[in-house]
Every structure is written in structure tokens, then in C-alpha cells.
Amino acid sequence: MRKLLITTFLVIFAATAAMAADSVVFEAKNGNVTFDHKAHGEKLGCDVCHEGTPAKIEVNKDVAHKAACKDCHKEKNGPTKCGDCHKK
């Protein structure tokens, strides 16, 4: 019974730690971009970026500048200037 209890707590702890990753930092030459995942999710919902079951999205310069981030920021009147997202 004790092993089951310990295993359960470990699983809960691991799941909580994974869900607690509220922000992600993308490294870039002209300054890192900190993406606040929790705030975006609360404001826009998961479906805006994730199709089907939410999973990790591979983000690179092209995705951020052309497809996902910048286009959405233009539509929603979010920040679009380099220095708005890239911080040195």
C-alpha cells in the first residue's frame, strides 16, 4: 500500500510540474522571446494553436514570424515590432 501511495504522489507531482511550465523561452540572436503559454491559453484557448489533442509545437523563426505568432498578433492587435517580443 505504501508503494502505491508513493507512486501516486510521484505521478501527481510529475504531472503538476509539467503543467506548471507557464512560460517558454525561445533563444534568438536579436534577443530571447519569452512566450507566456498560460496567458495565451487562458485568453485564446488551446484550439487557436493546437489541432486536436494539445501537444508540443515546434517553433522556429519562420513559424513565429510568418505563420503562428506574428499573424495572430496582427489579427488580435498584439505586439508586432521586433523589440516587443525579443528582449536582450
N, C-alpha and C positions, 0 to 999 in steps of 0.2 A: 504494500500500500504506500509506503514511504517513497519508493522509487517512482511510482505512478504520479504521486503528488509533485515530486521534484521535476519530473519530465514535463508535466503540465505547466508548471511555473516557468520552466525554461522556454517552452514553446510560446507562451504568452509574452514573455519578456522579449524574445526574438521578433515576434510579430509587432509588438509595440515599438521597438527600436526601428524597425523597417518603416513603419507608418509615420514615425516621428521625423523623418527626413523632410522637413518643411521647405528647405531650400537646397538648390543645386548650384554649384559654381562651375561655369564653363570658362576655361582658360583661353585667352585670346591675346594676340600680340599687342593690340592697342588698348588693353585693359580687360580684366576679367568681367564676365557678366554673371550676376547673381540672379537666379530665377527663383522666385518665391512660389513654389508649387502649391502650397496650401492656399495662399491668397487667390491665385489664378483659379484653382479648383472650386473654391467657395463662390467666387464671382461668376465664373463662366460654366461650371460643370465639367465633368470628365469628357463628355461626348465631343466637345469642341476640338480636342486634340487626339483623343484616343478613340479608335474604332473598335467596337465590341468590348471585350474584357480589357480593362486598363492594363497596360504593360509599359515597360521602359521604352522610350522613344530615343532613337539615336539622333542627336542634334549635332550638326556641323554648321559651318559658315553659310553654305548655300541654303540649308533648311531654315536657319534663323533669319537670314536676310531676304530671302525671296518667298518662301512658302509659308511657314508657320508663324513665326513671331512678328516680323515687320508688317506683313499684310494684315494680320489680325489687329495689330496696334493702329494701323491706318483706319481700319473699319470702326474700331471702338474708341478712336481718339486717344490712344495711348502714346507713350513716348516713341519717337521715331528718329531722333538725332543720335549720332554716334555716342556722344558723351552722356546721353540719358541712360544708356544701358551699360556701356563699357566704362569701368572705373579702374583707374590706376592706383 
